[in-house]
Amino acid sequence: MRRVLVRYKVKPDRVEENEALVRAVYDELTEKQPVEMRYGTFKLDDGVSFVHIHSLDDPSGHNPLSDLASFKAFQAGIADRCDEPPVVSQLDEIGTFRLF
């Protein structure tokens, strides 16, 4: 099982755009229903920082996000939307309670 946390800051005038792109990903995930992954996106209290938590339980390592047109659209402009680019951190679980 692979779990990652992605954190970045968008430009203040691009927050709504980023949120719309993220929502489009969730719309497509709802439609496709990939069972091998769990995914969550959160906006932090500064209003410009975003955190994505992704858990993948596929022995092949194939990430269903990479197949989504909406995710490709989200990634396509991420560098231009950000004040601080995405940083990906591997999560090593110590314990969780009803998180995943």
N, C-alpha and C positions, 0 to 999 in steps of 0.2 A: 504494500500500500504506500502510495506517495502522497504527501501532504505538503502544500506550499502556502506561503503568505506573500502577497504582492502589495507593496505600498508605494504610493506616488502622490504628488500634489499637482493639481491642475491650475491653470491661470484663472483668476477670479471670474473673468468674463467668459470662460469656457465650461463652467460648472454645469449649467443646464444642458449643454450639448453632451457632455460626458455622461450625465445621468440618463439622457435619452438613449444614448448608444448602449449603455449598460442594460437598461430596461428592454431594449430590443433583443439582447442576448437572452434574457430571461424569458421573453415571449417565445423565442425559438426553442429554448430548452424545454419549456412547457409543452410545446408541440412535439418535439422529438423524444422526450422522456428517456434520456440515457440513464440506465440503472447503475452503471459502474462508477458514477461520480456523484459528488456532492459539492455544492458551490454556494458561496455567500459573498455579497458585496456590501460594504458599509461605508458611509461618509462620516468622518470624524467631526468633532465639535468645532474645529476651526473653519469648517465649511468648504475647504478646498482639498483636504487630504482624503484619499480613498484607500480602503483595504479590501483585498479580495482573498478569500480563503478557499482553497481548492483541495479536495480529497479525491484521489483516483484509485479505484480498486479493480484494476484490469491487469492480469498477469502479462499481457502483451505490451503494456505500457502505452497503448494507443489512447490519446486524449481526445474525446468527442468534441471538445471545444474547437479544436483545429478544423473540424468539418463544417462548422457553422458559418454561413455567410455573414451573419450579424457580428460574430466575433472577429472575423476578418476585417469588417468595416470598423469595428472598435479599435483594433490594433493599427489599422492603416494610418490613422492620424494622431496616434498617441503622443508622439514626440512633439508635435506642434501644439497640442493641448496642454502640455505639462510645463510647470515651472521646475519641478523635480521629477526626473524620469523614474519609471518603475524599477523597484529593487525587489528581486525574488529571493525569498529565504526558505530553505528547506525546514520543515517542522518535524521534530522528533518527539513523538508523544510520550509524555510522562504519565498523564492521566487526563481523562475527559469524563464528563457526566452529561449525557444526552446531547452532546454537541454534534456528533456525527452518527 
